Amino acid sequence: MFFLVIITGRQQLRIDIHYLRTNLTQLGLLLLAAMLISINWFTYIWAVTNQHVLDTSLGYYINPLLNVLLGIVIYKETLLWSQKLSIAIAVLGVSIMTYELGSLPIVSIVLAVTFSLYGAIKKRLTIHPFSSIAMEAWLITPIALWYVLIVDTTSWSFIENMTPTGLLLVCSGLTTSVPLILFSYGARLLPLNVLGFLQYLSPTMGFFSWLSSTLVKALAHHR
């Protein structure tokens, strides 16, 4: 996040901080956005590391539908007939996936609800996207430190023995920030229903990633 401050300049950050001091509504929205994205990150990481990749994919298939719903309810967006048809097809696809799973996993619900609400809030935030992402990270830093210092002290082990995996973990902060910054720009500039349709790219990639890994494991087991 300090990297983002260097890029955008401290002047912009000072302007946004002053603006938040005088606009408590925007500060509240920023705090809520930080909480939502933290829950979303934690749930996603837990799901991936505990073999629930398909559940995450389903959650992000549901998320665009909630984006469309929030756009209609909160921002009074209207849909073309072609968009309505696309939504109907998406609803059918999500229903089939849910039926095949046998139930709607809690992971899918949490991911869909938190990220769709996050997008709706980001649309109302008027501070610079770089400042927004940086301050969201700073706001959740105390919780992250509490977790690694008290809840799971083994989290520091990758720093003591800096392996390639540890280095990748450190660098993942930047790779995570870039799409979130672009998402912040998109949320401000695009209608939520358009943003929702574009987000189908992510779960589709996740689904094919899960499918390919499953096929590789099946072939390896067969041999």
Long-range contacts (C-beta under 8 A, 24 or more apart in sequence): 1-133, 1-134, 1-137, 1-138, 1-173, 1-177, 3-174, 3-177, 4-130, 4-133, 4-134, 4-177, 4-181, 5-130, 5-134, 7-130, 8-128, 8-130, 8-131, 12-128, 12-130, 12-131, 13-131, 13-134, 16-127, 16-128, 16-131, 16-132, 16-135, 17-131, 17-135, 19-126, 19-127, 20-127, 20-135, 26-125, 26-126, 26-127, 29-121, 29-124, 29-125, 30-125, 30-127, 30-132, 30-135, 30-136, 30-139, 31-139, 32-121, 33-118, 33-121, 33-122, 33-125, 33-132, 33-136, 34-135, 34-136, 34-137, 34-139, 34-140, 35-140, 36-114, 36-115, 36-117, 36-118, 36-121, 37-114, 37-115, 37-118, 37-136, 37-180, 38-140, 38-143, 39-110, 39-114, 40-110, 40-111, 40-114, 40-115, 40-118, 43-107, 43-110, 43-111, 43-114, 44-111, 46-107, 47-107, 47-111, 52-105, 52-107, 53-206, 53-209, 53-210, 53-213, 54-101, 54-207, 54-210, 55-101, 55-105, 55-107, 55-108, 56-107, 56-108, 56-111, 56-203, 56-206, 57-203, 57-206, 57-207, 57-210, 58-94, 58-97, 58-98, 58-101, 58-104, 58-105, 58-108, 58-203, 59-105, 59-107, 59-108, 59-109, 59-110, 59-111, 59-112, 59-203, 60-111, 60-112, 60-115, 60-199, 60-202, 60-203, 60-206, 61-90, 61-93, 61-94, 61-97, 61-200, 61-203, 62-94, 62-108, 62-109, 62-112, 63-111, 63-112, 63-115, 63-116, 63-196, 63-199, 63-203, 64-90, 64-196, 64-197, 64-199, 64-200, 65-90, 65-91, 65-94, 65-112, 65-196, 66-112, 66-113, 66-116, 66-196, 67-116, 67-119, 67-120, 67-192, 67-193, 67-195, 67-196, 67-199, 68-192, 68-193, 68-196, 68-197, 69-116, 70-116, 70-117, 70-119, 70-120, 70-192, 71-120, 71-191, 71-192, 71-193, 71-196, 72-193, 74-120, 74-192, 75-123, 75-191, 75-192, 77-191, 77-192, 77-193, 79-193, 83-193, 83-197, 86-197, 90-200, 116-196, 119-183, 119-187, 119-192, 119-195, 119-196, 120-192, 122-183, 122-184, 122-187, 122-188, 123-187, 123-188, 123-192, 125-184, 125-188, 129-181, 129-184, 129-185, 129-188, 130-181, 132-184, 133-177, 133-180, 133-181, 133-184, 137-177
